């Protein structure tokens, strides 16, 4: 090139830059066009001739690339049947990388296995075994295994999304005669206006860029063979696709196309991360399910124990003595999520026991011992007498408590009014919750007090019966007279009453020890 020509071009470039700088500062549209023109120049420098800026057309070469991908990954649909539970893929990934020992630990923590073990193992022992297995599982899942699991699952989800992309829908825009999944004939693609593929290309970028995040796919192809023995795609064919996508991404080919098509030189595509951490969540879910199963077993055993005790005491589990502090009345408040009558069951049993047993069977024995019995000291009789009279009074207190919640009572009407408002009035809900807590506290107080008196009565009855069987009674001195007067065996009656008192105390402790 001659010096004169070179000088002329430099002068021209200088004036062009001067003109461009003047217009740049005053005309945003000019600057936008200048930027788009430069983007097109950069796009043309790549080997991918996918877009013609002057006619705003996407060229057949773009469609041929997608047809090649479509043809290659089409068989991969065998890996992903429709309506598949997403959690199944997590399980497949995790199981694919676990050792036999790790799988055995997990199997032993399954709900059905824990329930089966509960049939022959005490709850305390079972809890210890489950705790030991959970600790062992945490130890087995080291950082290397966790990373492999998380990476493999991310790869599987990227691969799945890439395979399920609607290539046919995109390619039909370039060739209307294209037949779905027919690769026997190479279609003829025509250029189309760029705006028709904007959404398709944005969606593809969001999916495809994910495959470029991974270098090694060995674990994925091992997993795919486990899912289906038939080979949907070879590792070599997949690596070619990945390398092609990576090259396109590095050269910003699709981004530049979208900037030109959308006439937006600052456009940046949005991408979704496919990275998900499933390993630690999986371990936590196994532990949580195991703990939940133990809790259910404990609750079931407690329920069975209660039912057995109730049947042993009353001869049936159908006990209905409370009229207002009941399960059915409680359900109204529970639906409002403000609490409920949490002691309705033990209160029902307590009222039945005090009315049906204390005032009948126990009264016969208590009247005989406390009224006709000659105690060597009134102080010895006082605890038994006081406990018995307290229980008679407790029966009346429970009746009064239940009546205080009758629908015509002031308290019941207040609860009902607050219940009607609490859905839309947070303050009403708070007040209702507080009142229910107070009601439950009163019920608990009555139960604790009566249970303590039952314990005192049982202890003193046992003490008296042991005194009777001694060679030299020191508590009551007229046992022969009492035997003559009673129309029942004092010993048999006393033992029976003591057993019933003991069983009922166990029943109450089962409720009171499980609620604060």
TORTOR-527475 format. One record per residue (C-alpha): residue in one letter; y, x, z. Coordinates in nm, 4 decimals, padded with zeros to 6 digits, always signed. Each point is the difference from the previous one (the first is absolute). Layout:
BEGIN
MARVEX	a	Y	X	Z
...
REM end
This chain:
BEGIN
MARVEX	x	+00.0000	+00.0000	+00.0000
MARVEX	x	+00.3423	+00.1392	-00.0958
MARVEX	x	+00.2578	+00.0690	+00.2676
MARVEX	x	+00.2420	-00.2381	-00.1766
MARVEX	x	-00.2548	-00.2861	+00.0106
MARVEX	x	-00.0960	+00.0717	+00.3608
MARVEX	x	+00.3664	+00.0026	+00.0990
MARVEX	x	+00.0543	-00.3312	-00.1795
MARVEX	x	-00.2934	-00.1642	+00.1827
MARVEX	x	+00.1143	+00.1296	+00.3394
MARVEX	x	+00.3484	-00.1345	-00.0713
MARVEX	x	-00.1478	-00.3363	-00.1005
MARVEX	x	-00.2156	-00.0108	+00.3116
MARVEX	x	+00.3000	+00.0840	+00.2116
MARVEX	x	+00.2029	-00.2887	-00.1419
MARVEX	x	-00.2993	-00.2328	+00.0263
MARVEX	x	-00.0437	+00.0901	+00.3658
MARVEX	x	+00.3722	-00.0498	+00.0522
MARVEX	x	-00.0093	-00.3438	-00.1622
MARVEX	x	-00.3169	-00.0892	+00.1935
MARVEX	x	+00.1618	+00.0994	+00.3301
MARVEX	x	+00.3056	-00.2148	-00.0749
MARVEX	x	-00.2046	-00.3079	-00.0887
MARVEX	x	-00.2445	+00.0616	+00.2837
MARVEX	x	+00.2719	-00.0390	+00.2559
MARVEX	x	+00.1332	-00.3205	-00.1571
MARVEX	x	-00.2958	-00.1800	-00.1599
MARVEX	x	-00.3203	-00.0608	+00.2045
MARVEX	x	-00.1701	-00.1535	-00.3034
MARVEX	x	+00.0577	+00.3177	-00.1977
MARVEX	x	-00.1487	+00.2061	+00.2795
MARVEX	x	-00.3008	-00.2323	+00.0135
MARVEX	x	-00.0623	+00.0392	-00.3731
MARVEX	x	+00.0380	+00.3748	+00.0253
MARVEX	x	-00.2584	+00.0109	+00.2814
MARVEX	x	-00.2422	-00.2210	-00.1940
MARVEX	x	+00.0406	+00.2196	-00.3070
MARVEX	x	-00.0877	+00.3061	+00.2051
MARVEX	x	-00.3005	-00.1797	+00.1504
MARVEX	x	-00.1236	-00.0769	-00.3511
MARVEX	x	+00.0404	+00.3644	-00.0959
MARVEX	x	-00.2095	+00.0981	+00.3034
MARVEX	x	-00.2629	-00.2602	-00.0910
MARVEX	x	-00.0229	+00.1383	-00.3530
MARVEX	x	-00.0619	+00.3467	+00.1361
MARVEX	x	-00.3324	-00.1226	+00.1434
MARVEX	x	-00.3065	-00.0367	-00.2182
MARVEX	x	-00.0198	-00.3725	+00.0719
MARVEX	x	+00.1650	-00.1942	-00.2828
MARVEX	x	-00.0105	-00.3413	+00.1630
MARVEX	x	+00.3505	-00.1361	-00.0542
MARVEX	x	+00.2627	-00.0168	-00.2774
MARVEX	x	+00.3449	-00.0293	+00.1506
MARVEX	x	+00.1833	-00.1016	-00.3173
MARVEX	x	-00.2166	-00.3106	-00.0534
MARVEX	x	-00.0797	-00.0521	+00.3709
MARVEX	x	-00.3704	-00.0150	-00.0816
MARVEX	x	-00.3104	+00.1140	+00.1828
MARVEX	x	-00.2210	+00.1759	-00.2542
MARVEX	x	-00.3741	-00.0350	-00.0736
MARVEX	x	-00.0748	+00.3351	+00.1660
MARVEX	x	+00.0782	-00.1611	+00.3355
MARVEX	x	-00.2492	-00.2800	-00.0678
MARVEX	x	-00.2662	+00.2455	-00.1192
MARVEX	x	+00.0238	+00.1884	+00.3308
MARVEX	x	-00.0533	-00.3207	+00.1968
MARVEX	x	-00.2825	-00.1096	-00.2300
MARVEX	x	-00.1779	+00.3286	+00.0664
MARVEX	x	+00.0380	-00.0508	+00.3752
MARVEX	x	-00.1070	-00.3659	-00.0348
MARVEX	x	-00.3126	+00.0972	-00.1934
MARVEX	x	-00.0918	+00.2770	+00.2435
MARVEX	x	+00.0368	-00.1917	+00.3258
MARVEX	x	-00.1203	-00.3404	-00.1276
MARVEX	x	-00.3588	+00.0556	+00.1265
MARVEX	x	+00.1371	+00.0661	+00.3502
MARVEX	x	+00.0308	-00.3711	+00.0706
MARVEX	x	-00.3615	+00.0129	+00.1229
MARVEX	x	+00.1261	+00.1751	+00.3119
MARVEX	x	+00.2386	-00.2797	+00.0971
MARVEX	x	-00.1437	-00.3520	-00.0208
MARVEX	x	+00.2504	-00.2811	+00.0465
MARVEX	x	+00.0838	-00.1598	+00.3367
MARVEX	x	-00.1392	+00.2969	+00.1907
MARVEX	x	+00.0894	+00.0241	+00.3683
MARVEX	x	+00.2493	+00.2911	+00.0292
MARVEX	x	-00.1625	+00.1079	+00.3288
MARVEX	x	-00.3234	+00.0630	-00.1891
MARVEX	x	+00.1598	+00.2963	-00.1789
MARVEX	x	+00.1070	+00.1496	+00.3309
MARVEX	x	-00.3536	-00.0299	+00.1299
MARVEX	x	-00.1428	+00.1516	-00.3197
MARVEX	x	+00.2363	+00.2959	+00.0230
MARVEX	x	-00.0688	+00.0678	+00.3658
MARVEX	x	-00.3773	-00.0334	-00.0292
MARVEX	x	-00.0014	+00.2305	-00.3011
MARVEX	x	+00.1342	+00.2875	+00.2098
MARVEX	x	-00.1824	-00.0595	+00.3289
MARVEX	x	-00.3026	+00.1919	+00.1226
MARVEX	x	-00.3167	-00.1782	+00.1119
MARVEX	x	+00.0937	+00.0685	+00.3624
MARVEX	x	+00.3442	-00.1532	-00.0420
MARVEX	x	-00.1450	-00.3067	-00.1700
MARVEX	x	-00.2496	-00.0388	+00.2859
MARVEX	x	+00.2802	+00.0076	+00.2602
MARVEX	x	+00.1942	-00.2640	-00.1910
MARVEX	x	-00.3093	-00.2179	-00.0412
MARVEX	x	-00.0608	+00.0144	+00.3749
MARVEX	x	+00.3564	-00.1239	+00.0540
MARVEX	x	-00.0470	-00.3046	-00.2234
MARVEX	x	+00.0335	-00.3381	+00.1646
MARVEX	x	-00.3572	-00.1150	-00.0648
MARVEX	x	-00.1470	+00.3240	+00.1388
MARVEX	x	+00.2099	-00.0153	+00.3177
MARVEX	x	-00.0971	-00.3641	+00.0530
MARVEX	x	-00.3662	+00.0887	-00.0459
MARVEX	x	+00.0266	+00.2869	+00.2493
MARVEX	x	+00.1636	-00.2343	+00.2532
MARVEX	x	-00.3293	-00.1909	+00.0239
MARVEX	x	-00.1723	+00.2961	+00.1662
MARVEX	x	+00.2895	+00.2044	+00.1407
MARVEX	x	+00.2357	-00.0752	+00.2868
MARVEX	x	+00.3641	-00.0509	-00.0904
MARVEX	x	+00.1072	+00.3110	+00.1919
MARVEX	x	-00.2552	+00.2149	-00.1808
MARVEX	x	+00.0933	-00.1536	-00.3354
MARVEX	x	+00.3690	+00.0671	+00.0570
MARVEX	x	-00.0833	+00.3622	+00.0773
MARVEX	x	-00.2088	+00.0339	-00.3183
MARVEX	x	+00.2724	-00.1517	-00.2165
MARVEX	x	+00.2641	+00.2246	+00.1558
MARVEX	x	-00.2194	+00.3045	-00.0619
MARVEX	x	-00.0569	-00.0969	-00.3643
MARVEX	x	+00.3715	-00.0599	-00.0605
MARVEX	x	+00.0845	+00.3440	+00.1389
MARVEX	x	-00.2688	+00.1563	-00.2183
MARVEX	x	+00.1373	-00.1804	-00.3056
MARVEX	x	+00.3501	+00.1345	+00.0625
MARVEX	x	-00.1438	+00.3504	+00.0271
MARVEX	x	-00.1912	-00.0380	-00.3270
MARVEX	x	+00.3124	-00.1044	-00.1918
MARVEX	x	+00.1808	+00.3339	-00.0172
MARVEX	x	+00.3177	+00.0583	-00.2037
MARVEX	x	-00.1947	+00.1218	-00.3032
MARVEX	x	-00.2136	-00.3148	-00.0182
MARVEX	x	+00.3013	-00.2235	+00.0601
MARVEX	x	+00.1916	+00.1692	-00.2843
MARVEX	x	-00.2964	-00.0299	-00.2385
MARVEX	x	-00.0405	-00.3692	+00.0772
MARVEX	x	+00.3702	-00.0766	-00.0388
MARVEX	x	+00.0219	+00.1986	-00.3240
MARVEX	x	-00.3111	-00.1588	-00.1493
MARVEX	x	+00.1205	-00.3511	+00.0813
MARVEX	x	+00.3430	+00.0738	-00.1519
MARVEX	x	-00.1700	+00.1339	-00.3130
MARVEX	x	-00.2226	-00.3051	-00.0267
MARVEX	x	+00.2965	-00.2377	+00.0287
MARVEX	x	+00.1995	+00.1986	-00.2608
MARVEX	x	-00.3024	+00.0091	-00.2312
MARVEX	x	-00.0594	-00.3734	+00.0482
MARVEX	x	+00.3629	-00.0886	-00.0767
MARVEX	x	-00.0035	+00.2290	-00.3064
MARVEX	x	-00.3194	-00.1602	-00.1341
MARVEX	x	+00.1235	-00.3547	+00.0644
MARVEX	x	+00.3320	+00.0474	-00.1775
MARVEX	x	+00.0343	-00.2553	-00.2840
MARVEX	x	-00.0160	+00.2373	-00.2960
MARVEX	x	-00.1043	-00.2799	-00.2365
MARVEX	x	+00.3132	-00.2029	+00.0777
MARVEX	x	+00.2201	+00.3006	-00.0768
MARVEX	x	-00.1847	+00.0998	-00.3193
MARVEX	x	+00.0048	-00.3515	-00.1454
MARVEX	x	+00.3756	+00.0408	-00.0343
MARVEX	x	-00.0627	+00.2817	-00.2499
MARVEX	x	-00.2949	-00.1670	-00.1764
MARVEX	x	-00.0328	-00.3777	+00.0182
MARVEX	x	-00.3507	+00.0097	-00.1516
MARVEX	x	-00.1374	+00.2273	+00.2715
MARVEX	x	-00.3199	-00.1337	+00.1571
MARVEX	x	-00.0594	+00.0540	+00.3680
MARVEX	x	-00.2628	+00.2649	+00.0814
MARVEX	x	-00.0790	+00.0512	-00.3692
MARVEX	x	+00.0136	+00.3728	-00.0705
MARVEX	x	-00.2099	+00.0094	-00.3157
MARVEX	x	+00.3103	-00.0158	-00.2203
MARVEX	x	+00.3098	+00.2107	+00.0501
MARVEX	x	+00.2961	-00.2422	-00.0039
MARVEX	x	+00.3148	+00.0489	-00.2031
MARVEX	x	+00.3033	+00.0026	+00.2242
MARVEX	x	+00.3519	-00.0896	-00.1048
MARVEX	x	+00.3309	+00.1084	+00.1561
MARVEX	x	+00.1532	-00.2585	+00.2353
MARVEX	x	+00.3356	-00.0506	+00.1657
MARVEX	x	+00.0150	+00.2040	+00.3194
MARVEX	x	+00.1093	-00.2784	+00.2326
MARVEX	x	-00.3393	-00.1711	-00.0457
MARVEX	x	-00.1831	+00.2704	+00.1937
MARVEX	x	+00.2472	+00.0691	+00.2828
MARVEX	x	-00.1930	-00.1923	+00.2679
MARVEX	x	-00.3364	+00.1323	-00.1214
MARVEX	x	+00.1178	+00.3596	+00.0058
MARVEX	x	+00.1612	-00.0335	+00.3421
MARVEX	x	-00.3249	-00.1420	+00.1379
MARVEX	x	-00.2031	+00.2776	-00.1622
MARVEX	x	+00.2221	+00.2726	+00.1469
MARVEX	x	-00.0393	-00.1558	+00.3448
MARVEX	x	-00.3783	+00.0207	-00.0356
MARVEX	x	-00.0516	+00.3093	-00.2158
MARVEX	x	+00.2153	+00.2446	+00.1907
MARVEX	x	-00.2388	-00.0475	+00.2920
MARVEX	x	-00.2863	+00.1686	-00.1880
MARVEX	x	+00.2062	+00.3156	-00.0405
MARVEX	x	+00.0178	+00.0491	+00.3769
MARVEX	x	-00.3611	+00.1227	+00.0168
MARVEX	x	-00.1566	+00.3138	-00.1430
MARVEX	x	-00.3681	-00.0401	+00.0960
MARVEX	x	-00.1960	-00.3206	-00.0618
MARVEX	x	-00.3549	+00.1103	+00.0922
MARVEX	x	-00.0361	-00.2360	+00.2992
MARVEX	x	+00.1175	-00.2953	-00.2099
MARVEX	x	-00.2614	+00.0517	-00.2702
MARVEX	x	-00.2703	+00.0390	+00.2621
MARVEX	x	+00.1137	-00.3318	+00.1471
MARVEX	x	+00.0101	-00.1717	-00.3423
MARVEX	x	-00.3640	+00.0968	-00.0560
MARVEX	x	-00.0869	-00.1607	+00.3329
MARVEX	x	+00.1838	-00.3190	-00.0971
MARVEX	x	-00.1682	-00.0187	-00.3416
MARVEX	x	-00.2705	+00.2267	-00.1376
MARVEX	x	+00.1341	-00.0601	-00.3509
MARVEX	x	+00.2779	+00.2388	-00.0979
MARVEX	x	+00.3226	-00.1782	-00.0880
MARVEX	x	+00.1867	+00.3204	-00.0756
MARVEX	x	-00.0871	+00.3683	+00.0093
MARVEX	x	+00.1850	+00.2413	+00.2221
MARVEX	x	+00.1099	+00.1945	-00.3079
MARVEX	x	+00.1457	-00.3064	-00.1738
MARVEX	x	+00.1855	-00.0992	+00.3142
MARVEX	x	+00.1448	+00.3491	+00.0485
MARVEX	x	+00.1332	-00.0102	-00.3576
MARVEX	x	+00.1820	-00.3235	+00.0765
MARVEX	x	+00.1384	+00.1382	+00.3249
MARVEX	x	+00.1244	+00.3162	-00.1715
MARVEX	x	+00.1628	-00.2042	-00.2758
MARVEX	x	+00.1755	-00.2265	+00.2511
MARVEX	x	+00.1087	+00.3010	+00.2044
MARVEX	x	+00.1505	+00.1658	-00.3084
MARVEX	x	+00.1884	-00.3170	-00.0927
MARVEX	x	+00.1287	-00.0295	+00.3542
MARVEX	x	+00.1110	+00.3638	+00.0223
MARVEX	x	+00.1926	-00.0377	-00.3267
MARVEX	x	+00.1552	-00.3314	+00.1145
MARVEX	x	-00.1032	-00.1625	-00.3291
MARVEX	x	-00.0358	-00.3565	+00.1224
MARVEX	x	+00.3074	+00.0206	+00.2231
MARVEX	x	+00.2117	+00.1162	-00.2941
MARVEX	x	-00.1391	-00.2797	-00.2176
MARVEX	x	+00.0946	-00.2591	+00.2622
MARVEX	x	+00.3481	+00.1466	+00.0399
MARVEX	x	+00.0550	-00.0289	-00.3747
MARVEX	x	-00.1547	-00.3449	-00.0347
MARVEX	x	+00.1912	-00.1388	+00.2983
MARVEX	x	+00.3178	+00.1889	-00.0990
MARVEX	x	+00.0158	+00.1313	+00.3557
MARVEX	x	+00.0241	+00.3799	+00.0158
MARVEX	x	-00.0292	+00.0093	+00.3801
MARVEX	x	-00.3079	-00.2235	+00.0233
MARVEX	x	-00.2753	+00.1222	+00.2336
MARVEX	x	-00.3373	-00.1801	+00.0082
MARVEX	x	-00.1294	-00.1321	+00.3292
MARVEX	x	-00.3485	+00.1047	+00.1002
MARVEX	x	-00.2285	-00.1235	+00.2755
MARVEX	x	-00.1948	+00.2459	+00.2100
MARVEX	x	-00.3750	-00.0557	-00.0028
MARVEX	x	-00.0478	+00.2225	+00.3028
MARVEX	x	-00.1637	-00.1906	+00.2837
MARVEX	x	-00.1456	+00.1335	+00.3229
MARVEX	x	-00.3193	-00.1932	+00.0632
MARVEX	x	-00.2204	+00.2410	+00.1972
MARVEX	x	+00.1766	-00.0212	+00.3367
MARVEX	x	+00.0521	-00.3750	-00.0420
MARVEX	x	-00.3712	-00.0320	-00.0710
MARVEX	x	-00.0964	+00.1867	+00.3166
MARVEX	x	+00.2402	-00.2164	+00.2013
MARVEX	x	-00.1452	-00.3174	-00.1531
MARVEX	x	-00.3545	+00.1083	+00.0920
MARVEX	x	+00.1066	+00.0653	+00.3591
MARVEX	x	+00.2021	-00.3212	+00.0248
MARVEX	x	-00.2894	-00.2058	-00.1357
MARVEX	x	-00.2400	+00.1653	+00.2447
MARVEX	x	+00.2357	-00.0717	+00.2905
MARVEX	x	+00.0449	-00.3569	-00.1210
MARVEX	x	-00.3770	-00.0440	-00.0156
MARVEX	x	-00.0369	+00.1346	+00.3546
MARVEX	x	+00.2711	-00.2382	+00.1162
MARVEX	x	-00.1786	-00.2925	-00.1661
MARVEX	x	-00.3301	+00.1005	+00.1582
MARVEX	x	+00.1691	+00.0297	+00.3379
MARVEX	x	+00.1633	-00.3388	-00.0447
MARVEX	x	-00.3274	-00.1557	-00.1133
MARVEX	x	-00.1910	+00.1488	+00.2926
MARVEX	x	+00.2708	-00.1188	+00.2367
MARVEX	x	-00.0110	-00.3458	-00.1565
MARVEX	x	-00.3799	-00.0099	+00.0247
MARVEX	x	+00.0166	+00.1131	+00.3623
MARVEX	x	+00.2553	-00.2695	+00.0779
MARVEX	x	-00.2073	-00.2677	-00.1738
MARVEX	x	-00.3113	+00.1105	+00.1902
MARVEX	x	+00.1853	-00.0054	+00.3317
MARVEX	x	+00.1568	-00.3403	-00.0740
MARVEX	x	-00.3395	-00.1441	-00.0962
MARVEX	x	-00.1605	+00.1507	+00.3093
MARVEX	x	+00.2713	-00.1463	+00.2244
MARVEX	x	+00.0605	-00.3399	-00.1577
MARVEX	x	-00.3105	-00.0542	-00.2122
MARVEX	x	+00.2179	-00.0341	-00.3133
MARVEX	x	+00.2900	+00.1661	-00.1789
MARVEX	x	+00.1744	-00.3324	-00.0656
MARVEX	x	+00.2383	-00.0066	+00.2940
MARVEX	x	+00.3188	-00.2076	-00.0254
MARVEX	x	+00.1981	-00.0517	+00.3187
MARVEX	x	+00.3561	+00.1029	-00.0887
MARVEX	x	+00.2020	-00.2672	-00.1782
MARVEX	x	+00.3194	+00.1777	-00.1023
MARVEX	x	-00.0427	+00.3761	+00.0430
MARVEX	x	-00.2590	+00.0000	-00.2782
MARVEX	x	-00.0976	+00.1816	-00.3178
MARVEX	x	+00.1152	-00.2880	-00.2202
MARVEX	x	+00.3434	-00.0071	+00.1629
MARVEX	x	+00.0200	+00.3779	-00.0229
MARVEX	x	-00.0622	-00.0032	-00.3763
MARVEX	x	+00.3410	-00.1636	-00.0574
MARVEX	x	+00.1785	+00.3015	+00.1487
MARVEX	x	-00.2378	+00.2505	-00.1603
MARVEX	x	+00.0851	-00.1365	-00.3444
MARVEX	x	+00.3657	+00.0626	+00.0843
MARVEX	x	-00.0946	+00.3586	+00.0939
MARVEX	x	+00.1721	-00.0232	+00.3383
MARVEX	x	-00.3080	+00.0290	+00.2210
MARVEX	x	-00.2260	-00.2638	+00.1488
MARVEX	x	-00.2023	-00.1025	+00.3035
MARVEX	x	-00.1989	+00.3215	+00.0291
MARVEX	x	-00.1910	-00.1004	+00.3173
MARVEX	x	-00.1058	-00.3483	-00.1126
MARVEX	x	-00.3689	+00.0943	-00.0006
MARVEX	x	-00.0303	+00.1547	+00.3506
MARVEX	x	+00.2291	-00.2708	+00.1442
MARVEX	x	-00.2329	-00.2611	-00.1440
MARVEX	x	-00.3020	+00.1688	+00.1593
MARVEX	x	+00.1773	+00.0536	+00.3314
MARVEX	x	+00.0993	-00.3641	+00.0285
MARVEX	x	-00.3536	-00.1107	-00.0858
MARVEX	x	-00.1538	+00.2411	+00.2528
MARVEX	x	+00.2346	-00.1030	+00.2803
MARVEX	x	-00.0505	-00.3710	-00.0664
MARVEX	x	-00.3704	-00.0048	-00.0831
MARVEX	x	-00.1360	+00.2754	+00.2203
MARVEX	x	+00.2348	+00.0998	+00.2802
MARVEX	x	+00.0752	-00.3599	+00.0989
MARVEX	x	-00.3677	-00.0970	-00.0152
MARVEX	x	-00.2713	+00.2621	+00.0474
MARVEX	x	+00.2170	+00.2538	+00.1802
MARVEX	x	+00.1590	-00.2673	+00.2172
MARVEX	x	-00.3406	-00.1029	+00.1371
MARVEX	x	-00.0776	+00.3541	+00.1069
MARVEX	x	+00.3534	+00.0811	+00.1170
MARVEX	x	+00.0251	-00.3145	+00.2141
MARVEX	x	-00.3330	+00.0825	+00.1596
MARVEX	x	+00.0860	+00.3615	+00.0774
MARVEX	x	+00.3699	-00.0344	+00.0846
MARVEX	x	-00.0046	-00.3353	+00.1817
MARVEX	x	-00.3397	-00.0123	+00.1707
MARVEX	x	-00.0628	+00.3720	+00.0229
MARVEX	x	+00.0680	+00.1706	+00.3350
MARVEX	x	+00.1720	+00.3265	-00.0844
MARVEX	x	+00.0082	+00.2714	+00.2571
MARVEX	x	+00.3631	+00.0596	-00.0894
MARVEX	x	+00.2550	-00.2125	-00.1822
MARVEX	x	+00.1258	+00.3163	-00.1705
MARVEX	x	-00.3383	+00.0339	-00.1716
MARVEX	x	+00.0219	-00.3528	-00.1386
MARVEX	x	+00.3679	+00.0251	-00.1013
MARVEX	x	-00.0372	+00.1876	-00.3362
MARVEX	x	-00.2692	-00.2361	-00.1254
MARVEX	x	+00.1847	-00.3074	+00.1235
MARVEX	x	+00.3303	+00.1135	-00.1490
MARVEX	x	-00.1552	+00.0866	-00.3378
MARVEX	x	-00.1793	-00.3348	-00.0176
MARVEX	x	+00.3122	-00.2012	+00.0852
MARVEX	x	+00.2053	+00.2065	-00.2450
MARVEX	x	-00.2444	-00.0920	-00.2732
MARVEX	x	+00.0312	-00.3702	+00.0818
MARVEX	x	+00.3768	+00.0417	-00.0210
MARVEX	x	-00.0305	+00.2039	-00.3228
MARVEX	x	-00.1750	-00.2916	-00.1645
MARVEX	x	+00.3027	-00.2193	+00.0723
MARVEX	x	+00.2416	+00.2710	-00.1165
MARVEX	x	-00.1803	+00.0288	-00.3344
MARVEX	x	+00.0162	-00.3765	-00.0436
MARVEX	x	+00.3735	+00.0057	+00.0753
MARVEX	x	+00.0468	+00.2917	-00.2408
MARVEX	x	-00.1790	-00.1880	-00.2783
MARVEX	x	+00.1981	-00.3183	+00.0695
MARVEX	x	+00.3266	+00.1961	-00.0243
MARVEX	x	-00.0771	+00.0400	-00.3707
MARVEX	x	-00.0673	-00.3687	-00.0626
MARVEX	x	+00.1909	-00.1186	-00.3075
MARVEX	x	+00.2245	-00.2205	+00.2140
MARVEX	x	+00.1016	+00.2893	+00.2294
MARVEX	x	+00.3352	+00.1727	-00.0295
MARVEX	x	-00.1651	+00.3374	-00.0635
MARVEX	x	-00.2226	-00.1322	-00.2786
MARVEX	x	+00.2932	-00.1707	-00.1720
MARVEX	x	+00.2003	+00.3229	+00.0175
MARVEX	x	-00.2887	+00.1966	-00.1512
MARVEX	x	-00.0402	-00.2557	-00.2768
MARVEX	x	+00.3725	-00.0012	-00.0778
MARVEX	x	+00.0149	+00.3798	-00.0149
MARVEX	x	-00.3134	+00.0061	-00.2156
MARVEX	x	+00.1626	-00.2326	-00.2529
MARVEX	x	+00.3059	+00.2274	-00.0227
MARVEX	x	-00.1526	+00.3456	+00.0208
MARVEX	x	-00.0767	+00.0340	-00.3741
MARVEX	x	+00.3708	-00.0009	-00.0833
MARVEX	x	+00.1473	+00.1057	+00.3342
MARVEX	x	-00.0917	+00.3499	+00.1209
MARVEX	x	+00.1559	-00.0607	+00.3406
MARVEX	x	-00.2133	-00.3125	+00.0468
MARVEX	x	-00.3085	+00.2054	-00.0900
MARVEX	x	+00.0926	+00.2655	+00.2571
MARVEX	x	+00.0544	-00.2613	+00.2721
MARVEX	x	-00.3294	-00.1704	-00.0868
MARVEX	x	-00.1835	+00.3316	+00.0128
MARVEX	x	+00.1485	+00.0730	+00.3432
MARVEX	x	-00.0935	-00.3430	+00.1396
MARVEX	x	-00.3556	+00.0326	-00.1306
MARVEX	x	-00.0250	+00.3399	+00.1691
MARVEX	x	+00.1130	-00.1599	+00.3258
MARVEX	x	-00.2563	-00.2797	-00.0372
MARVEX	x	-00.2752	+00.2516	-00.0698
MARVEX	x	+00.1090	+00.2136	+00.2940
MARVEX	x	-00.0317	-00.3010	+00.2273
MARVEX	x	-00.3455	-00.0749	-00.1394
MARVEX	x	-00.1079	+00.3609	+00.0508
MARVEX	x	+00.1313	-00.0042	+00.3545
MARVEX	x	-00.2044	-00.3119	+00.0801
MARVEX	x	-00.3116	+00.1566	-00.1531
MARVEX	x	+00.0395	+00.3313	+00.1855
MARVEX	x	+00.0644	-00.1710	+00.3321
MARVEX	x	-00.2977	-00.2348	-00.0351
MARVEX	x	-00.2274	+00.2836	-00.1172
MARVEX	x	+00.0943	+00.2112	+00.3007
MARVEX	x	-00.0858	-00.2929	+00.2292
MARVEX	x	-00.3327	-00.0427	-00.1789
MARVEX	x	-00.0743	+00.3687	+00.0591
MARVEX	x	+00.0899	-00.0365	+00.3697
MARVEX	x	-00.2151	-00.3121	+00.0313
MARVEX	x	-00.2960	+00.1706	-00.1684
MARVEX	x	+00.0272	+00.3158	+00.2142
MARVEX	x	+00.0131	-00.1972	+00.3237
MARVEX	x	-00.2809	-00.2290	-00.1064
MARVEX	x	-00.2163	+00.3056	-00.0728
MARVEX	x	+00.0947	+00.1418	+00.3396
MARVEX	x	-00.0950	-00.3262	+00.1729
MARVEX	x	-00.3318	-00.0299	-00.1828
MARVEX	x	-00.0944	+00.3569	+00.0922
MARVEX	x	+00.0879	-00.0808	+00.3612
MARVEX	x	-00.2281	-00.3058	-00.0118
MARVEX	x	-00.2946	+00.2071	-00.1186
MARVEX	x	+00.0483	+00.2629	+00.2723
MARVEX	x	-00.2145	-00.0083	+00.3136
MARVEX	x	+00.3067	-00.0307	+00.2195
MARVEX	x	+00.2823	-00.1951	-00.1715
MARVEX	x	+00.3444	+00.1146	+00.1098
MARVEX	x	+00.2271	-00.2298	-00.2047
MARVEX	x	-00.1371	-00.3550	+00.0293
MARVEX	x	-00.2194	-00.0696	+00.3016
MARVEX	x	-00.1327	-00.3521	-00.0734
MARVEX	x	-00.1978	+00.0574	-00.3196
MARVEX	x	-00.2969	-00.2067	+00.1187
MARVEX	x	+00.2268	-00.2936	+00.0720
MARVEX	x	+00.1602	+00.0317	-00.3435
MARVEX	x	-00.3437	+00.0183	-00.1683
MARVEX	x	-00.1058	-00.3152	+00.1823
MARVEX	x	+00.3190	-00.1817	-00.0973
MARVEX	x	+00.0074	+00.1036	-00.3681
MARVEX	x	-00.2042	-00.1927	-00.2570
MARVEX	x	-00.0367	+00.3187	-00.2086
MARVEX	x	-00.1100	+00.3592	+00.0517
MARVEX	x	+00.3077	+00.1888	+00.1158
MARVEX	x	-00.1370	+00.3275	-00.1315
MARVEX	x	-00.0885	-00.1393	-00.3451
MARVEX	x	+00.3245	-00.1927	-00.0215
MARVEX	x	+00.2018	+00.3015	+00.1129
MARVEX	x	-00.1663	+00.2356	-00.2459
MARVEX	x	+00.0540	-00.2472	-00.2827
MARVEX	x	+00.3693	-00.0445	+00.0884
MARVEX	x	+00.0482	+00.3752	+00.0290
MARVEX	x	-00.1537	+00.0557	-00.3434
MARVEX	x	+00.2197	-00.2658	-00.1553
MARVEX	x	+00.3108	+00.1436	+00.1644
MARVEX	x	-00.0948	+00.3476	-00.1192
MARVEX	x	-00.0570	-00.1162	-00.3588
MARVEX	x	+00.3258	-00.1928	-00.0066
MARVEX	x	+00.1949	+00.2997	+00.1318
MARVEX	x	-00.1512	+00.2086	-00.2805
MARVEX	x	+00.1083	-00.2690	-00.2452
MARVEX	x	+00.3589	+00.0055	+00.1260
MARVEX	x	+00.0167	+00.3787	+00.0055
MARVEX	x	-00.1069	-00.0033	-00.3650
MARVEX	x	+00.3161	-00.1948	-00.0839
MARVEX	x	+00.2434	+00.1554	+00.2448
MARVEX	x	-00.0967	+00.3596	-00.0753
MARVEX	x	+00.0704	-00.0538	-00.3715
MARVEX	x	+00.3479	-00.1479	+00.0299
MARVEX	x	+00.3056	+00.1524	+00.1574
REM end
